[in-house]
Every structure is written in structure tokens, then in C-alpha cells.
Amino acid sequence: MTLTTVRERSSPNHQRRSGSARIDMLVLHYTGMKTAGEAIERLCDPAARVSAHYVIEENGAIWRLVPESLQAFHAGRSCWTGGSDLNDVSIGIEIVNPGHEWGYRLFPETQMAAVEHLCRDLIARHPIPPHRIVGHSDIAPDRKSDPGELFDWSRLARADIGIWPPPAADLPQRRGRGIGVIERAAALADLAVIGYCVTGGDETVVVAAFQRRFRPQRWDGRLDAETAQRLAEVRAAYDRAR
Ligand SMILES: [Zn+2]
């Protein structure tokens, strides 16, 4: 598959990138609508004021709605490593899935292969470092839960897309155990180093966003010993990658 197989459909929901902007971030979403057709209609509806650069259907078909040189309206109010205005510096990909509201389900292999292919192409053409490949819930944890806990980040990491270190084998024994004050402070620091914006908001939703992505077996937002250990592992991987 090459990107010449991308289907074109134009969304009016875009604007110029600012003069100083360079594309160095990739944001993955799910559409969260009943069908792909409905999602694409909405992403092209001027009244909705939302869009994405790409949409990937469950059968692997890729649509381009907004040229990469322009801003698409996909991130909304969001934050990563202290930066806001993320639409200006990012490319947004909407991955078709009904989402938690309409029957969240596994992302089919054909679709994941297309996601992988498109991401690799984008990384090859833009200076997007691994630590700036994120899910929508990572950058807007109080509002969003996409692409969600069924999204296979480990697969993408094996293809050198983003960061997802394999968990240490002893993690399950620590599940549910509480942590002390010092361990807790370290865990919150780890979240911030990875890129999560913790200050000022509800810390539980940020922990839940981390869990959805890096410990998808349970995303209760509790900073338990297993989550703290996973945070340390993931932070170390981010440190190595930077
Ligand atoms: Zn989203």
C-alpha cells in the first residue's frame, strides 16, 4: 500500500498553521460514531467545526480530509508537556470505531495495518519524535477517552511508532496495593516527565488516561503500586527516547 491510495474528501474545518509552527506531533483518535460514513460527514460539516487530517476505516481505507500543511480541528482544549495549541503543531488521525458510547470494539488487523502504514509515512516526512505520538485522552484526559484501552499501542511501538515498553513480569502482584507519600510524589513527577499535564486539574483522570494507554487492564484512576511501577518503567523509556 502506498499513500497514493489515499482517498480525498475536503473538510472546510481547517485554518492556516501559524508562521512559526512545525509539525512535530501526532494525535490518534477514534471517531466515536455509529458508522464511518456518519463520522466523515460530521468531520466535513461546517457547522460541527471539527475535522482531522486523516480518517482510517475498519477495512483499512484511508481518507484525507485536510492537507497536512493546514491545521485541522481535532485536539480541542488540550495540553502536552506544558504546551497547549496542539492543533497548530500536530497531525490528527481519526480511527473509525463506535467508541465507548456506541459499542467500543477491537480495532481490526486491516485497520491497524493501515494505521501503522500511515504513521510510518508521517514520521518519515515530519520531525515527529516518539514521545510526541499521543492519544487524544493523553492530551485532554478530563474530556476524552479515545482511542481507548483496546487500541494496540504496543504493536505500534514494535514498528517504531511511539513509546510503549513491555511491562515487567512482576507487575500483577502489585495491583491494588496502595503506595506511600514519597512513592506517590515520584509517580506524579513521572507523569509530568512523560508529558501529562497534571497541575490544576483532577489528578484521577490523568492517572486513568495513563492507565488506558500503558496498563489497559484497569483504568480506575487509582495510583496503586502497580501503576506507580508502570509509571517508572514508562518514564525510563521516555527518558531513553529523548
Ligand atoms: Zn478524539
Boltz pocket constraint, residues with backbone or C-beta under 6 A from the ligand:
constraints:
  - pocket:
      binder: B
      contacts: [[A, 28], [A, 29], [A, 30], [A, 74], [A, 136], [A, 144], [A, 146]]
      max_distance: 6.0
